[in-house]
Amino acid sequence: MAIKVTVPNTKTINTNIVSKRQAAAVQTLADVDAKDLQDGYTLIYNSETKKWEAVNPATNVSLDAIDGGTY
């Protein structure tokens, strides 16, 4: 992708941005413990292990504990 930037009263700056990053599997991230991952599971942060863990939301999540914030 090429970007052209023009700044008043100066020269034009041309630059090319090239990204060679590929998609990564979530299981390869250092702070994710996905050993119990199954269909329908979600990642929940465990402050004791300091990792995201795959858990069954039906048995591990209290709907009263979810706070989506104020918009």
C-alpha positions in Angstrom: 0.0 0.0 0.0 1.5 3.4 -1.0 0.8 6.5 1.0 1.4 10.0 -0.3 1.6 12.8 2.2 1.7 16.5 1.2 2.7 19.0 3.8 2.0 22.7 2.9 5.0 24.8 1.9 7.3 21.7 1.9 8.3 18.8 -0.3 6.1 15.8 -0.9 6.9 12.7 1.1 6.2 9.3 -0.5 6.4 6.1 1.4 5.4 2.4 1.0 4.1 0.3 3.9 4.6 -3.4 3.5 3.3 -5.9 6.1 4.6 -9.5 6.0 2.9 -10.6 9.2 0.8 -13.8 9.0 -2.1 -14.9 11.1 -1.1 -16.8 14.2 -3.1 -19.4 16.1 -4.2 -18.3 19.6 -2.7 -21.5 21.1 0.8 -20.2 20.2 0.5 -17.1 22.3 2.7 -17.3 25.5 -0.1 -16.1 27.8 -2.8 -18.4 26.6 -3.5 -21.9 28.1 -5.7 -23.6 25.5 -5.1 -27.2 26.5 -8.8 -27.7 27.4 -10.1 -25.8 24.3 -13.4 -27.2 22.9 -16.2 -25.9 20.7 -18.3 -23.3 22.5 -15.5 -22.5 25.1 -14.3 -18.9 25.7 -11.0 -17.4 27.0 -11.2 -16.1 30.5 -8.2 -14.4 32.3 -6.9 -16.2 35.4 -5.2 -13.6 37.6 -3.4 -16.3 39.6 -1.7 -17.9 36.6 -1.6 -14.6 34.6 -2.9 -16.5 31.6 -6.0 -16.7 29.5 -7.6 -20.1 29.9 -10.2 -21.9 27.7 -13.2 -22.6 29.9 -16.9 -23.7 29.4 -18.8 -20.4 30.0 -22.0 -22.4 31.0 -20.2 -23.8 34.1 -17.5 -21.1 34.8 -19.2 -17.8 34.2 -21.7 -16.1 36.5 -23.9 -13.8 34.4 -24.1 -11.5 37.5 -20.3 -11.0 37.3 -20.3 -9.6 33.8 -20.1 -5.8 33.5 -20.2 -4.5 30.0 -19.7 -0.9 31.1 -21.7 2.2 30.4 -22.1 3.7 26.9 
